[in-house]
């Protein structure tokens, strides 16, 4: 009985192994390559699949999701003979599991080497300044070349990114000094512009202030002169309205003459003709009041006086 039990156990184990090899479960977004006696038979898609045990075998399982592969820095020489290190990141996706398995031995290594050679061709036609400022152009050119070359491998390159572009240390120091000098220059220009604008505004303010001050002084002088003229007219009209005698009129005239002559704006002033007669009467009155004169003098003995006219 013992040999029979052993044989049954062996048969059960073989059946279990056969069942495991017959039923293949492929995860979502994955594929498997099936070979029969070393030759490609079919591609297993996601789900439950049945294969012939001990005849069909699974060659490779491939992830169909988008993959991200960073490549180490690669030294590249620019057109002006400067060595820069460039880090790249490739986003790719397997579209044909059979081609990715049989068309190339290792598509990851192939993509890396193709990326390096393509970068050297692209960067070799650019100087350092253009290389640092043309990332989008380099990405587009690199993606176009990689997508065309990897299409026959069943690979689609979705995106290529330059993670870093590192020029030599000496060039970095020179660039930092140049940037610092440019910032200092811009700061000096802005400071000078601010000072200039401030001086212009200050001068404009002083000009406006001087204009307003002069206009105010002129207006005040005009108002003062107008007030004085109005006062003179009022006094003159009051005197004439009161029918004053010649002595009072002459006295009022003599009081008002200095006020008429006041002020820098009074370049011309008029003496009325009636003041001559008034001065004669006033002179006669003063002469009659003088005790040393011995009485009023006749016109024939009195000294000749000139009548003031218009000055």
Secondary structure, 3 states (H helix, E strand, C coil): CHHHHHHHHHHHHHHHHHHHHHEEEECCCEEEEEEECCEEEEEECCEEEECCCCCEEEEEEEECCCEEEEEEEEEEECCCCCEEEEEEEEEEEECCHHHHHHCCCCHHHHHHHHHHHHHHHHHCCCCHHHHHHCHHHHHHHHHHHHHHHHHHHCEEEEEEEEEEEECCHHHHHHHHHHHHHHHHHHHHHHHHHHHHHHHHHHHHHHHHHHHHHHHHHHHHHHHHHHHHHHHHHHHHHHHHHCCCCHHHHHHHHHHHHHHHHCCCCCCCCCCCCHHHHHHHHHHHHHHHHCHHHCCCCCCCCCCCCCCCCCC
